[in-house]
Amino acid sequence: MAEILMFFGKPLLLNRSEFMESIKEFLNWGIHIGEGENSINITIGLLLVLTLAFFLSSFILKSIRNFITRKMDGDDRMKFVSIFKFIKYVVYIAVILITMSAAGINITVLITASAVLFVGLGLALQELFQDIIGGIFIILDKSLQVGDIVEVEGKIGKVVEIKLRTTLAVTRDDKVIIMPNHKFMSDVIYNYTQNHKTTREEIKVGVAYGSDVDKVMEILDKCAQEEKEVLKNPAPFVLFDDFGDSALLFSLHFYVKDSFKSLRIKSRIRYAIDKNFRDTAIIIPFPQRDVHLFSKK
């Protein structure tokens, strides 16, 4: 039985053995590096097999990921996908090595060369690897989650996305902070919402000596209770902190659900305190000093 091939627009008549031989020669065409047992042959056939192995591995990995994450909620799914990306790269490297070994290539040479290369890359990219390892730890131990309020180097932001290498947070003035994940392993990070989503906020105020202390505490508590974004449970409370140089010092403590909005909440409460103090003739003093002059006669 013969096969018909086109060569520069002209038909060529080949028998089956010649056709198969032509296919074999085409698949074996490529680059040959080295000699003897340590030679490496990168052929068209090998590239085709690697491509097929990649597509097959990708399909299997995607099926496994979909099967595992089908019942996960949004946050857990995103965390698993981030870790799965790292696993996917490891699987791809294993597929390459196994496929090349099955094709008759001595992968010992490649592994030895790769080890030297990885040592060099490891020294050059050690911070990148630290970020990846930090990202894995963050995702696994849940020390940081999307929606948490954190303080990094004096900047406060709400975490919006946790990636394998970086964590993204949005500040109160709507700017994005991109934090390398290794910072969460080496630096001190304040997580305002680690234990729970509510946070306790504080407003300090001083009133003039001679003011009605009970009235001051009543007004402060009232201003907190009337603010709609202040939680009723736990209830706000007022402390008489100290006798200052020129004022009686009080602090108002209250709880909010979203500390990201605490600046605006505090502003509204301060406005209410000022208004109530004016209405009841309670004075907020400013620092002052009495200077006594003596003249010598």
C-alpha atoms as a printed R data frame, in Angstrom:
    type eleno elety resid chain resno       x      y      z
1   ATOM     1    CA   MET     A     1   0.000  0.000  0.000
2   ATOM     2    CA   ALA     A     2   1.404  3.416 -0.930
3   ATOM     3    CA   GLU     A     3   1.103  6.883  0.547
4   ATOM     4    CA   ILE     A     4   1.001 10.111 -1.505
5   ATOM     5    CA   LEU     A     5   2.978 13.111 -0.203
6   ATOM     6    CA   MET     A     6   3.319 16.551 -1.709
7   ATOM     7    CA   PHE     A     7   6.847 17.866 -2.193
8   ATOM     8    CA   PHE     A     8   7.102 21.438 -3.569
9   ATOM     9    CA   GLY     A     9   3.665 21.026 -5.068
10  ATOM    10    CA   LYS     A    10   4.512 17.734 -6.769
11  ATOM    11    CA   PRO     A    11   3.049 14.426 -5.624
12  ATOM    12    CA   LEU     A    12   5.454 11.759 -4.388
13  ATOM    13    CA   LEU     A    13   4.450  8.127 -4.226
14  ATOM    14    CA   LEU     A    14   5.918  6.249 -1.217
15  ATOM    15    CA   ASN     A    15   5.234  2.810  0.147
16  ATOM    16    CA   ARG     A    16   4.304  2.406  3.801
17  ATOM    17    CA   SER     A    17   7.816  1.521  4.994
18  ATOM    18    CA   GLU     A    18   9.304  4.536  3.244
19  ATOM    19    CA   PHE     A    19   6.562  6.749  4.658
20  ATOM    20    CA   MET     A    20   7.180  5.511  8.219
21  ATOM    21    CA   GLU     A    21  10.913  5.935  7.737
22  ATOM    22    CA   SER     A    22  10.371  9.529  6.622
23  ATOM    23    CA   ILE     A    23   8.231 10.219  9.695
24  ATOM    24    CA   LYS     A    24  10.902  8.672 11.919
25  ATOM    25    CA   GLU     A    25  13.654 10.762 10.348
26  ATOM    26    CA   PHE     A    26  11.546 13.897 10.803
27  ATOM    27    CA   LEU     A    27  10.897 13.145 14.491
28  ATOM    28    CA   ASN     A    28  14.604 12.386 15.082
29  ATOM    29    CA   TRP     A    29  15.711 15.656 13.539
30  ATOM    30    CA   GLY     A    30  17.046 18.074 16.109
31  ATOM    31    CA   ILE     A    31  20.078 19.180 18.068
32  ATOM    32    CA   HIS     A    32  22.614 16.704 19.415
33  ATOM    33    CA   ILE     A    33  24.788 17.863 22.290
34  ATOM    34    CA   GLY     A    34  27.766 15.903 23.633
35  ATOM    35    CA   GLU     A    35  28.971 12.417 22.876
36  ATOM    36    CA   GLY     A    36  28.552  8.948 24.295
37  ATOM    37    CA   GLU     A    37  26.483  8.278 27.400
38  ATOM    38    CA   ASN     A    38  26.394 11.926 28.355
39  ATOM    39    CA   SER     A    39  24.992 13.105 25.024
40  ATOM    40    CA   ILE     A    40  21.697 14.938 24.949
41  ATOM    41    CA   ASN     A    41  19.472 14.777 21.883
42  ATOM    42    CA   ILE     A    42  16.788 17.448 21.667
43  ATOM    43    CA   THR     A    43  14.615 16.269 18.799
44  ATOM    44    CA   ILE     A    44  11.274 17.242 17.315
45  ATOM    45    CA   GLY     A    45   9.830 13.996 18.662
46  ATOM    46    CA   LEU     A    46  11.015 14.812 22.191
47  ATOM    47    CA   LEU     A    47   9.533 18.312 21.986
48  ATOM    48    CA   LEU     A    48   6.216 16.882 20.812
49  ATOM    49    CA   VAL     A    49   6.188 14.359 23.666
50  ATOM    50    CA   LEU     A    50   7.019 17.085 26.187
51  ATOM    51    CA   THR     A    51   4.222 19.274 24.801
52  ATOM    52    CA   LEU     A    52   1.754 16.411 25.068
53  ATOM    53    CA   ALA     A    53   2.944 15.625 28.613
54  ATOM    54    CA   PHE     A    54   2.496 19.296 29.574
55  ATOM    55    CA   PHE     A    55  -1.057 19.433 28.235
56  ATOM    56    CA   LEU     A    56  -1.948 16.129 29.901
57  ATOM    57    CA   SER     A    57  -0.392 17.186 33.236
58  ATOM    58    CA   SER     A    58  -2.132 20.559 33.077
59  ATOM    59    CA   PHE     A    59  -5.497 18.896 32.441
60  ATOM    60    CA   ILE     A    60  -5.011 16.437 35.323
61  ATOM    61    CA   LEU     A    61  -3.846 19.164 37.732
62  ATOM    62    CA   LYS     A    62  -6.765 21.405 36.792
63  ATOM    63    CA   SER     A    63  -9.207 18.541 37.362
64  ATOM    64    CA   ILE     A    64  -7.660 17.805 40.770
65  ATOM    65    CA   ARG     A    65  -7.783 21.500 41.745
66  ATOM    66    CA   ASN     A    66 -11.446 21.824 40.724
67  ATOM    67    CA   PHE     A    67 -12.327 18.627 42.591
68  ATOM    68    CA   ILE     A    68 -10.662 19.768 45.824
69  ATOM    69    CA   THR     A    69 -11.911 23.384 45.742
70  ATOM    70    CA   ARG     A    70 -15.471 22.697 44.637
71  ATOM    71    CA   LYS     A    71 -16.834 22.978 48.204
72  ATOM    72    CA   MET     A    72 -14.425 25.621 49.542
73  ATOM    73    CA   ASP     A    73 -15.500 29.176 50.255
74  ATOM    74    CA   GLY     A    74 -13.943 32.108 48.417
75  ATOM    75    CA   ASP     A    75 -11.036 32.871 50.784
76  ATOM    76    CA   ASP     A    76  -9.977 29.252 51.281
77  ATOM    77    CA   ARG     A    77 -10.196 28.639 47.541
78  ATOM    78    CA   MET     A    78  -7.883 31.565 46.780
79  ATOM    79    CA   LYS     A    79  -5.359 30.359 49.365
80  ATOM    80    CA   PHE     A    80  -5.375 26.813 48.003
81  ATOM    81    CA   VAL     A    81  -4.965 28.082 44.428
82  ATOM    82    CA   SER     A    82  -1.902 30.095 45.492
83  ATOM    83    CA   ILE     A    83  -0.252 27.014 47.029
84  ATOM    84    CA   PHE     A    84  -1.347 24.881 44.091
85  ATOM    85    CA   LYS     A    85   0.531 27.178 41.700
86  ATOM    86    CA   PHE     A    86   3.767 26.356 43.505
87  ATOM    87    CA   ILE     A    87   2.937 22.628 43.436
88  ATOM    88    CA   LYS     A    88   2.163 22.904 39.726
89  ATOM    89    CA   TYR     A    89   5.655 24.205 38.936
90  ATOM    90    CA   VAL     A    90   7.223 21.312 40.853
91  ATOM    91    CA   VAL     A    91   5.051 18.814 38.962
92  ATOM    92    CA   TYR     A    92   6.026 20.361 35.613
93  ATOM    93    CA   ILE     A    93   9.729 20.009 36.429
94  ATOM    94    CA   ALA     A    94   9.148 16.364 37.426
95  ATOM    95    CA   VAL     A    95   7.229 15.734 34.171
96  ATOM    96    CA   ILE     A    96  10.103 17.156 32.110
97  ATOM    97    CA   LEU     A    97  12.682 14.971 33.853
98  ATOM    98    CA   ILE     A    98  10.554 11.806 33.694
99  ATOM    99    CA   THR     A    99   9.699 12.342 30.022
100 ATOM   100    CA   MET     A   100  13.322 12.958 29.054
101 ATOM   101    CA   SER     A   101  14.427  9.910 31.031
102 ATOM   102    CA   ALA     A   102  11.782  7.796 29.276
103 ATOM   103    CA   ALA     A   103  13.083  9.107 25.940
104 ATOM   104    CA   GLY     A   104  16.530  7.646 26.708
105 ATOM   105    CA   ILE     A   105  18.259 10.840 27.807
106 ATOM   106    CA   ASN     A   106  20.681 10.590 30.703
107 ATOM   107    CA   ILE     A   107  19.110 13.142 33.056
108 ATOM   108    CA   THR     A   108  21.951 12.802 35.575
109 ATOM   109    CA   VAL     A   109  23.877 15.361 33.571
110 ATOM   110    CA   LEU     A   110  20.906 17.712 33.601
111 ATOM   111    CA   ILE     A   111  20.337 17.256 37.338
112 ATOM   112    CA   THR     A   112  24.010 17.903 38.096
113 ATOM   113    CA   ALA     A   113  24.055 21.005 35.917
114 ATOM   114    CA   SER     A   114  20.737 22.158 37.364
115 ATOM   115    CA   ALA     A   115  22.022 21.738 40.913
116 ATOM   116    CA   VAL     A   116  24.921 24.083 40.214
117 ATOM   117    CA   LEU     A   117  22.551 26.493 38.480
118 ATOM   118    CA   PHE     A   118  20.037 26.399 41.335
119 ATOM   119    CA   VAL     A   119  22.767 27.104 43.887
120 ATOM   120    CA   GLY     A   120  23.717 30.217 41.940
121 ATOM   121    CA   LEU     A   121  20.104 31.235 41.490
122 ATOM   122    CA   GLY     A   122  19.395 30.512 45.145
123 ATOM   123    CA   LEU     A   123  22.063 32.962 46.240
124 ATOM   124    CA   ALA     A   124  20.886 35.592 43.768
125 ATOM   125    CA   LEU     A   125  17.169 35.073 44.368
126 ATOM   126    CA   GLN     A   126  17.141 34.119 48.040
127 ATOM   127    CA   GLU     A   127  14.754 36.974 48.867
128 ATOM   128    CA   LEU     A   128  12.339 35.706 46.201
129 ATOM   129    CA   PHE     A   129  12.430 32.228 47.742
130 ATOM   130    CA   GLN     A   130  11.884 33.751 51.177
131 ATOM   131    CA   ASP     A   131   8.802 35.535 49.812
132 ATOM   132    CA   ILE     A   132   7.418 32.283 48.399
133 ATOM   133    CA   ILE     A   133   8.079 30.355 51.616
134 ATOM   134    CA   GLY     A   134   6.560 33.229 53.611
135 ATOM   135    CA   GLY     A   135   3.483 33.163 51.385
136 ATOM   136    CA   ILE     A   136   3.047 29.426 51.954
137 ATOM   137    CA   PHE     A   137   3.326 29.857 55.743
138 ATOM   138    CA   ILE     A   138   0.838 32.744 55.712
139 ATOM   139    CA   ILE     A   139  -1.681 30.676 53.784
140 ATOM   140    CA   LEU     A   140  -1.209 27.500 55.839
141 ATOM   141    CA   ASP     A   141  -1.157 28.917 59.380
142 ATOM   142    CA   LYS     A   142  -3.751 31.631 58.598
143 ATOM   143    CA   SER     A   143  -1.700 34.295 60.391
144 ATOM   144    CA   LEU     A   144  -3.034 36.756 57.836
145 ATOM   145    CA   GLN     A   145  -6.327 36.730 55.973
146 ATOM   146    CA   VAL     A   146  -8.090 38.853 53.379
147 ATOM   147    CA   GLY     A   147  -9.934 41.649 55.176
148 ATOM   148    CA   ASP     A   148  -7.465 41.906 58.072
149 ATOM   149    CA   ILE     A   149  -6.322 45.374 59.156
150 ATOM   150    CA   VAL     A   150  -2.529 45.475 59.495
151 ATOM   151    CA   GLU     A   151   0.113 48.039 60.343
152 ATOM   152    CA   VAL     A   152   3.401 47.778 58.465
153 ATOM   153    CA   GLU     A   153   6.181 50.330 58.994
154 ATOM   154    CA   GLY     A   154   3.700 52.835 60.401
155 ATOM   155    CA   LYS     A   155   1.203 52.426 57.556
156 ATOM   156    CA   ILE     A   156  -2.252 50.951 58.143
157 ATOM   157    CA   GLY     A   157  -4.003 49.005 55.398
158 ATOM   158    CA   LYS     A   158  -6.721 46.453 54.757
159 ATOM   159    CA   VAL     A   159  -5.499 43.216 53.129
160 ATOM   160    CA   VAL     A   160  -7.262 42.691 49.792
161 ATOM   161    CA   GLU     A   161  -5.209 39.870 48.242
162 ATOM   162    CA   ILE     A   162  -2.617 37.331 49.409
163 ATOM   163    CA   LYS     A   163  -0.394 36.002 46.637
164 ATOM   164    CA   LEU     A   164   2.403 33.473 46.764
165 ATOM   165    CA   ARG     A   165   5.101 36.199 46.681
166 ATOM   166    CA   THR     A   166   3.383 39.405 47.805
167 ATOM   167    CA   THR     A   167   0.444 40.637 49.864
168 ATOM   168    CA   LEU     A   168  -1.646 43.599 48.703
169 ATOM   169    CA   ALA     A   169  -3.291 46.039 51.104
170 ATOM   170    CA   VAL     A   170  -5.245 49.265 50.576
171 ATOM   171    CA   THR     A   171  -4.559 52.210 52.900
172 ATOM   172    CA   ARG     A   172  -7.154 54.594 54.313
173 ATOM   173    CA   ASP     A   173  -6.325 57.113 51.600
174 ATOM   174    CA   ASP     A   174  -6.969 54.456 48.929
175 ATOM   175    CA   LYS     A   175  -3.335 53.747 48.077
176 ATOM   176    CA   VAL     A   176  -2.075 50.212 47.471
177 ATOM   177    CA   ILE     A   177   0.728 48.760 49.599
178 ATOM   178    CA   ILE     A   178   2.583 45.818 48.026
179 ATOM   179    CA   MET     A   179   4.323 43.932 50.836
180 ATOM   180    CA   PRO     A   180   6.872 41.141 50.166
181 ATOM   181    CA   ASN     A   181   5.773 38.097 52.151
182 ATOM   182    CA   HIS     A   182   9.173 37.650 53.826
183 ATOM   183    CA   LYS     A   183   8.393 40.772 55.899
184 ATOM   184    CA   PHE     A   184   5.715 38.805 57.735
185 ATOM   185    CA   MET     A   185   8.424 36.344 58.818
186 ATOM   186    CA   SER     A   186  11.192 38.774 59.775
187 ATOM   187    CA   ASP     A   187   9.474 42.031 60.809
188 ATOM   188    CA   VAL     A   188   6.988 42.883 63.562
189 ATOM   189    CA   ILE     A   189   3.561 43.253 61.968
190 ATOM   190    CA   TYR     A   190   0.536 44.511 63.900
191 ATOM   191    CA   ASN     A   191  -2.647 42.681 62.934
192 ATOM   192    CA   TYR     A   192  -5.551 44.628 64.405
193 ATOM   193    CA   THR     A   193  -8.109 41.949 63.565
194 ATOM   194    CA   GLN     A   194  -6.173 38.725 64.236
195 ATOM   195    CA   ASN     A   195  -8.319 37.645 67.207
196 ATOM   196    CA   HIS     A   196 -11.630 39.032 65.974
197 ATOM   197    CA   LYS     A   197 -13.024 41.592 63.556
198 ATOM   198    CA   THR     A   198 -13.920 44.158 66.233
199 ATOM   199    CA   THR     A   199 -11.326 46.575 67.612
200 ATOM   200    CA   ARG     A   200 -11.310 48.899 70.609
201 ATOM   201    CA   GLU     A   201 -10.691 52.550 69.808
202 ATOM   202    CA   GLU     A   202  -9.882 55.438 72.126
203 ATOM   203    CA   ILE     A   203 -10.461 59.195 72.299
204 ATOM   204    CA   LYS     A   204  -8.634 61.304 74.892
205 ATOM   205    CA   VAL     A   205  -9.952 64.641 76.131
206 ATOM   206    CA   GLY     A   206  -9.109 67.085 78.895
207 ATOM   207    CA   VAL     A   207 -11.479 69.444 80.733
208 ATOM   208    CA   ALA     A   208 -10.812 72.404 82.955
209 ATOM   209    CA   TYR     A   209 -10.273 71.948 86.672
210 ATOM   210    CA   GLY     A   210 -13.523 72.546 88.551
211 ATOM   211    CA   SER     A   211 -15.687 70.839 85.880
212 ATOM   212    CA   ASP     A   212 -18.449 68.440 86.939
213 ATOM   213    CA   VAL     A   213 -16.657 65.088 86.565
214 ATOM   214    CA   ASP     A   214 -19.867 63.031 86.553
215 ATOM   215    CA   LYS     A   215 -21.348 65.256 83.855
216 ATOM   216    CA   VAL     A   216 -18.211 64.920 81.733
217 ATOM   217    CA   MET     A   217 -18.318 61.113 81.936
218 ATOM   218    CA   GLU     A   218 -22.055 61.120 81.126
219 ATOM   219    CA   ILE     A   219 -21.524 63.276 78.014
220 ATOM   220    CA   LEU     A   220 -18.630 61.146 76.760
221 ATOM   221    CA   ASP     A   221 -20.633 57.937 77.181
222 ATOM   222    CA   LYS     A   222 -23.668 59.520 75.500
223 ATOM   223    CA   CYS     A   223 -21.626 60.650 72.460
224 ATOM   224    CA   ALA     A   224 -20.296 57.132 71.970
225 ATOM   225    CA   GLN     A   225 -23.715 55.513 72.420
226 ATOM   226    CA   GLU     A   226 -25.316 57.812 69.833
227 ATOM   227    CA   GLU     A   227 -22.730 57.041 67.139
228 ATOM   228    CA   LYS     A   228 -24.368 54.431 64.900
229 ATOM   229    CA   GLU     A   229 -21.120 52.609 64.025
230 ATOM   230    CA   VAL     A   230 -20.101 52.111 67.661
231 ATOM   231    CA   LEU     A   231 -21.047 48.654 68.958
232 ATOM   232    CA   LYS     A   232 -23.502 48.415 71.828
233 ATOM   233    CA   ASN     A   233 -21.913 45.158 72.971
234 ATOM   234    CA   PRO     A   234 -19.226 45.388 74.275
235 ATOM   235    CA   ALA     A   235 -20.481 48.686 75.635
236 ATOM   236    CA   PRO     A   236 -18.419 51.899 75.564
237 ATOM   237    CA   PHE     A   237 -16.817 53.016 78.824
238 ATOM   238    CA   VAL     A   238 -15.086 56.122 80.164
239 ATOM   239    CA   LEU     A   239 -11.968 56.316 82.342
240 ATOM   240    CA   PHE     A   240 -10.772 59.219 84.479
241 ATOM   241    CA   ASP     A   241  -7.110 58.889 83.525
242 ATOM   242    CA   ASP     A   242  -5.197 61.486 85.471
243 ATOM   243    CA   PHE     A   243  -4.810 65.006 86.841
244 ATOM   244    CA   GLY     A   244  -2.915 66.837 84.120
245 ATOM   245    CA   ASP     A   245  -0.876 70.026 84.359
246 ATOM   246    CA   SER     A   246  -3.776 72.147 83.147
247 ATOM   247    CA   ALA     A   247  -6.704 69.719 82.741
248 ATOM   248    CA   LEU     A   248  -8.560 66.725 84.115
249 ATOM   249    CA   LEU     A   249  -7.761 63.900 81.677
250 ATOM   250    CA   PHE     A   250 -10.421 61.431 80.464
251 ATOM   251    CA   SER     A   251 -10.429 58.676 77.855
252 ATOM   252    CA   LEU     A   252 -13.440 57.300 75.994
253 ATOM   253    CA   HIS     A   253 -13.158 53.655 74.904
254 ATOM   254    CA   PHE     A   254 -15.511 52.020 72.399
255 ATOM   255    CA   TYR     A   255 -15.646 49.129 69.945
256 ATOM   256    CA   VAL     A   256 -16.175 49.169 66.171
257 ATOM   257    CA   LYS     A   257 -16.623 46.455 63.558
258 ATOM   258    CA   ASP     A   258 -14.337 47.995 60.975
259 ATOM   259    CA   SER     A   259 -11.271 49.739 62.374
260 ATOM   260    CA   PHE     A   260 -10.483 50.833 58.819
261 ATOM   261    CA   LYS     A   261 -13.216 53.468 59.290
262 ATOM   262    CA   SER     A   262 -12.132 54.440 62.800
263 ATOM   263    CA   LEU     A   263 -10.728 57.850 61.771
264 ATOM   264    CA   ARG     A   264 -14.119 59.031 60.518
265 ATOM   265    CA   ILE     A   265 -15.929 57.507 63.494
266 ATOM   266    CA   LYS     A   266 -13.582 59.271 65.916
267 ATOM   267    CA   SER     A   267 -14.039 62.548 64.038
268 ATOM   268    CA   ARG     A   268 -17.833 62.381 64.387
269 ATOM   269    CA   ILE     A   269 -17.597 61.556 68.092
270 ATOM   270    CA   ARG     A   270 -15.155 64.423 68.718
271 ATOM   271    CA   TYR     A   271 -17.544 66.779 66.944
272 ATOM   272    CA   ALA     A   272 -20.399 65.581 69.195
273 ATOM   273    CA   ILE     A   273 -18.238 65.930 72.331
274 ATOM   274    CA   ASP     A   274 -17.268 69.489 71.436
275 ATOM   275    CA   LYS     A   275 -20.904 70.441 70.777
276 ATOM   276    CA   ASN     A   276 -22.142 68.905 74.049
277 ATOM   277    CA   PHE     A   277 -19.371 70.524 76.048
278 ATOM   278    CA   ARG     A   278 -20.254 73.926 74.595
279 ATOM   279    CA   ASP     A   279 -23.944 73.396 75.382
280 ATOM   280    CA   THR     A   280 -23.144 72.521 79.016
281 ATOM   281    CA   ALA     A   281 -20.395 75.129 79.495
282 ATOM   282    CA   ILE     A   282 -17.690 72.518 80.028
283 ATOM   283    CA   ILE     A   283 -14.372 73.991 78.934
284 ATOM   284    CA   ILE     A   284 -11.585 72.165 77.118
285 ATOM   285    CA   PRO     A   285  -8.531 74.134 78.314
286 ATOM   286    CA   PHE     A   286  -5.363 74.822 76.406
287 ATOM   287    CA   PRO     A   287  -1.940 74.565 78.043
288 ATOM   288    CA   GLN     A   288  -0.977 77.731 79.862
289 ATOM   289    CA   ARG     A   289   1.624 78.999 82.266
290 ATOM   290    CA   ASP     A   290   1.565 81.711 84.823
291 ATOM   291    CA   VAL     A   291   4.668 83.887 84.692
292 ATOM   292    CA   HIS     A   292   5.420 85.950 87.792
293 ATOM   293    CA   LEU     A   293   7.730 88.956 87.404
294 ATOM   294    CA   PHE     A   294   9.574 90.392 90.319
295 ATOM   295    CA   SER     A   295  11.359 93.723 90.285
296 ATOM   296    CA   LYS     A   296  14.245 94.615 92.522
297 ATOM   297    CA   LYS     A   297  14.098 98.019 94.132
